[in-house]
Amino acid sequence: MRSTLFLPAKSLAVLLTMLVLFSAQPVQAQAQDIPASLTMGQAVARALQANPQMAALRAQILGAKFGEKSARAAFGPALSASYGMRYDDKPVAGQDKDIWTLNLNVRQPLFTGWRLLSTRQRAALIREQAETRLTATELQLILTVQEQFLILLKAREQVRSAQDSVARLRSHLQRAQAFYDVGLQPRVDVLSAEVELAQAELELLSANNAVLTQIARLNTLLNLELETPVDYVGELIYLPYEPNLQDCLDRAFADRPDILLSRKAEEIADKESKITASAFYPQVKADLDYYRRGNDPGVSGDGTRPDPWWTASVGMQWQVFEWGKTRYAYEQARQNLVALRQETAKLRLDVSYEVKALHLKLQEASTRIAVTRKALEEAREAFRIAQARYQAQVGTNTQVLDEQARLTRAETGLTDALADYQLAMARLFVAMGQQNPNLTLP
């Protein structure tokens, strides 16, 4: 028997409308989640929150926490149970051939040669190591976003410079064409101006493509679709920063995650050597057993002895001799620790060099900014004079084009210096183990 439900047309329309609204809600929520504009600090924050690599590292930390709890639980007593049936072809008089047994055992380790303690301490170090690895990855992701953000700002400045160059060359072409039309300049001046204008337009196209490429790169770092329309807001500015080199080195040695990771690796190796050395000592444990035996699956007794019964015992097991196996394993673990200590010493040397090089790079970029600003001021004045001389028919077309090219190079030089300065600052903060998402002065 089949029944059919009929709805009025008005009710059906309401139901369809509700279904459409509910199905559209995830899309609307996703659309609202896409930011319209982002500063450098906001871009860094979103990358740290949305990047899949960060989610993977957080899962590793959670797993390490469970491992630490597992190592801590090993200190407590363990409960085990056994239940089974044994068939005896020639039983003792008065007994069945089928014998069912139940045993409950509680075992408490009393002394394990510090193996349990070292294992628990190693698990805690592994958890701390995972947290430090997350911090290290955060620093690298911050630096990557900042680098790509600054490259985008640099590309935008290059677009602006290319647009100015195109505007200047187009104006000069019009002037050269006017002089040629009245017979004051030769045709070659017009052709030279056209070639320079075409080259400038090609450079403008390349600069625009560089901007679009950088936006796509930043979108991928922020876990956004390539074509997501996000306005990355910022500008290349000069913030005088002159840190003391020794302060930078002290911060790096104290805060750099890779140095902390190296120290954690040393501590873990030390605990592993102690775990290996625990085999040198006796293993002491206590057992409490509960027994039941019977002729049926209910283990209700077989009439041969009181049922149930308990036993308690303390036992020791000591592996006295095994041809140096434990000693060699212990020596291997100690040598691994020595190797890790030497790697930490080398890492400190590498960090010293990196911080020193970036400190010098920052100073160099700061000096370049002052020099390129002067060069840009001089190039603008030289181009103005060349234009005025050409307009007065006392200068040549070649002089104007040369000064225009020099002005463009001066603008590019200042843009490069500003970008290099902020890049050096971002890298120096990361080299010191410092998070500075907005790239502001400390």
N, C-alpha and C positions, 0 to 999 in steps of 0.2 A: 504494500500500500504506500503510495507516495502522496505527500502533502505539499502544497505550493503556497508561499506567502506573497500576498500582493500588497504593495506599498502605494500610497497616493503619489501623484507626480510631484507635489510640493515637498513631501517627506524625502522622496528619492533625490531631489535636487539638493536638499540640505545635506543628506548623507554624502553625496558625491563631493560637495564643497568641502565638508570636513575632511574627507579622505585626501583631497588635493592639498589642503592646508597642512595636514599632518605629514604628508610625504614631502612637502617643501621645507618643513622646519629644519632638517639637517643641512640642507643646501644653504638656507638663510643664515644659519649659525656659522657655517663654514665661511660664507661670504663676509659676515661681520667680523670673523676672526682675522681676516686679512687686513693688515694695517695700511692706511693710506699713505703715511709718511713715517720715516724712521731716522732718528739721529744715530750717530755712531754708538753711543751708549745703549740706545734702545735696540739696535741691530745686534749688538753683542749679547744683550739679555735674552733676546728671542733665540739666538743661536744656541746659547747654553741650555735653554729650556726645551727647544724643539729638535735639536740635532740628534739623529738616531744613535750616533756614537756615544753621546752622553747617557742615553737611556740604557745602552748595553753595559756601561761601566757602573751605573747605579744598580743594575741587576747583579753584577759581580760582587758589589759591596754587600748586598742583601744575602747572597750566597755565603760570603765569608762570615757574616754574622751567625748564620745557621751553623757553619762549621765550628765557630767558637763555642756555641751552645752545646754542640755535640761533644766537643773535647771536655767541657765542664761536666757534662752528664756522666762521663766515664769514671768520675770519682765515686759515684754512688753505687749501691748494691745492684746486682743484676739478677733478675728472676727468670728461671727457665723451667720448663715442664717437659716430661716425657711420659708417654702412654703407649702400651703395646701388649701384644699377646705372644706367648711362647708355647710351642707345642712340644710336649715331652712324651716320647714313645714308650718309655719305661718309668712312669712316675713312682714316687714313694707311696707305700701303702696308705690308703685313705685319701689320696689326692687325685684330682682330675688330670687328664692329659693336657687340657687347655689351662694355662696360667696367665691371668691378666694382671698387669702391674701399672701403677701410677706413681710418679716421682716428681715432687716439686723441690727445686733447689734455689737457694738464695746465696749468692757468692759476693763477698766483699773483699776487694783488694786492700791489703794492709801496707805492703811495701813493694814498689816496682822499680827500685833503683832510680827514682825521680823521673821515670818515663812519663807517667800521667801528668805530672806538673810541667815538665818541659813541653809535652804535646799541647797542653792548654795554653802555655805562654806562646808557643809557635802559632797557634790558631789566632790568638789575639794580635800577634804581629802581622799575620797574613791579612787580617781585617784592616789594620792600620795601613798596610801596604796598598790595599785596594783603594782606601780613601785617599791616600797620597797620590796614587796613579790617577784618580779622578781629578784631583787638583792640578796635576801636571797637564792632563788633557784639556782642562778648562783654560789654562794659561795658553796653550798652543792654539786652541780654537779662538780665544780672544785675539791673539796676535794675527791669526789668519784673517779674521773678519776685519780687524783694523787695517791690515795691509791692503786688502782688497777694497776697503772703503776709501783709503787714501789714494789708491791707484785710480778709483772712480773719480774722486775730486780732481786729481791731476788731469785725467782725461777730459773732464768738463772744462778745466781751465785751458787746455789745449784747443778745445772746440771754440771757446771764446776768442782765443788768440788767432785761430784760423779764420774765424768770421771777420775779425778786425782786419786781418791781412787781405781777405777777399774784398772787403769794402774799400780799403785803401787802393788796391790795385785796380778795382773797377772804376774808381774815381779818376785815377791816373790815366787809365785807358781812354776814358771819355775826353780828358784834356788833350792827350796825344792825338786822338782822332780829330778833335776840333782844330788843333794846330796843323795837322796834315791837310784837312779840308781847305784851309785858307793858304796852304803852301808854305807854312812857316817851318814844318818839320818833315823829314823824309818818311817814306812808307815803312822803313825798317823799325822805326820807333813804335809804330802801331803794332807791328808783328811781335816785337819783343814784349810789349805790354800784354798782348793777348796770350802769349806762351806762359808768361809769369802768372797771369790770372788763372789759366787752365790748371797750372801746377798747384796753385793755392786752393782751387776748388777740389782738386783730387785729395789734397792733404786734409781739407775739411771733411770730405766724405770718410776718409780713413779715421779721423778723430771721432766722428759720430759713431762709426762702427765699434770703435774701442769703448765708447760709453755704453752702448747696448750690450757688448760682451761682458763688461764688468757688472752691469745690473743683473744679467743672467747668472754670473758667478756668485754674486751675493745672495740671490734668490735660492740657489742650491744649498749654500751654507746655512740658510735660515729655514730650510725644509719647505720652500715655497715652489710653486710651479714656475717654469722658466719665463713665461709670459705674464706673470703677475705684475700689474702696474703699481709698483711701490716707488715713492719719491724718497730717495735717500738724501737727507738734508745735512749740509755741512759746507765748510770752506777751509781752504788751506790758510792757516794763520801762523804767526810766529809768537810763541810763548817762551821768553828767555828762561832757560833752565840750565844751571851750572852746578850740578851735584859734585860733591867731593868724591874722588875716586875711592879712597879707603872706605868711606861710608857705603858706597855701592858694593864693594867687595864683601864687607861685613854683612850686608843684607843678603847678598847672594849665598854666602856660606850658611847663613841661618835659615833662609826661607826657600831656597830653590828646591822644588819637588824631586828633581833627579838626584840631588845629593841626599835628601831624606830617604828616597827609595834605596839608594846604595847603602845607607846605614841600616835600614830595615832588613835588607838582604843579608848584611853581616850578622845581625842579631838572629835572624831565622837560621842561618847556617850554624851559629853557635848552639842554638837549641837543638838542631838536628844532630850535632855531634854528641850532645848530652843524651839524646834519645838512643843513639847508637851505643853509648857507654853504659846505658842501663843494663845491658846484657852481662856486664861484669859482675853484677850484684845478684843476690838471691831474690826470687819472687815469692812473696808471702801473701797468702790469702786465707780467708775464713769461709767455711761452708756450713749452711744449715739445710738439712734435707728432711722432707716429709714423704713417707712411703705408705702405699696401700697395695694390697695384693688380694686377688680373689680368683674364683673359678668361673666368673661370668664378667661381661663387659662393665658391670657396675662396680667391680673390684670391692665386693662387700665382705671379703675374707674367705680363707680356705680351711679354717679350723686348726691350722698347725701352730699359730703363734698369735699373740695379741695384735689386733689390727685397728687403727693404723699405728705407726711408730715414728719417732723422730731421732735424728742423729745430728751432732754438731762436731765440727773438726776445724783444726788450724793446720795448714800445710805449707811446706816450703819446697820450691824447686830451684835448683841451681845448676846451670850448665857450666861445669868445671873446666872442661877441656874440649876444644874443637879445632885444633891445629892452627890457632892464631886467627881464625876467621873474624872474630869480633875486634881484635886488636887492629887488624889491617883495615877493617871498615871504619873504625874510629880514626885512624891516622888519615884515611882518605877524606873524611869529613873535616878534620882539622886543616888539611891542606886546601880544601875548598874555601875555608874561612880566610886563610892567609891570602889566597888569590883575590878574594872579594875586597879585602882591605887594601891591597895594592891597586885594584881598580878604582876604589874610592879616592886614593891619593892622586891617581892620574886624572880623575874627574875634576878634582879641585884645581889642578893645574889648568885644565881645559877651560873651566869656568873663569879662572883669573884672566886668561887670555881673552876670552869672549867679552867679558865686562870691560877690560882695558880697551879693546878695539872699538867697541860701541861708544865708549866714553870719548875716544878721540874722534870718531865719526860724527858724534853730536857737535863737538866743538868745530869741526871742519865745516859742517853744514851751516852752523850759525854764522861763521865768517863768510861763507859763500853768499848767504842772504844779503849781508851788507854790501858786498862787492857787486852782486848782480842788480841790486836796486840802483846803485850809482850808474852801472852800465846801461840800465833801462832808461834812466833819466837822460843820459847823454845821447842814447840812440834816438829817443823821441825828438830831442832838440835838433839832432843832425838831420833827421828825416824832414822836420818842419822847414829847416833852412834849404834843403835840397829841393823841396817842393816850391818854395818861394823863388829860388833861383831859376828853376825850370819855367815857372809861370812868367818870370821877367825875361825869359829868353837868354839868360846868362849861364844857365846850367844845362847839363845834358840829361837825356833819358836814362842813360846807364847809371849816372849818379843817383837818380831817384830810386831806380830798382835796387841798386846796391844798398842804399840806406834803408829801404823798405825791408830787404832780407835781413839786414843787421838788426833792425827793430824787432822783427819776428823772433830772431835767435835770442835777443835779450829778454823778450817776454817768456820764451820757453826756458831760458836759463834760470829766471827767477822762480818759475813754476817748479822746475826740477829741484831747486835748492829748498824751497818750502816743503815740498813733498818728502825729500830726503831727510830733512830735519825732523819732521814728525814721524817718519818711519824709523829713524834712529832712536827717537825718544820711546816709541812703542816697543822696539826690540830691547832697549836698555831696561825698561821696566820688567819685561818678561825675563830677561837675563838675571835680574835681581830677585825673581820669584814674586813680583808684586802685580796684583791685579788692578788695572786702571782702565776700566771700560770706556770712559769718556775722554781719556788721554788729556787729563788736566794736571796742573802742577800740584805736587803733594803739599 
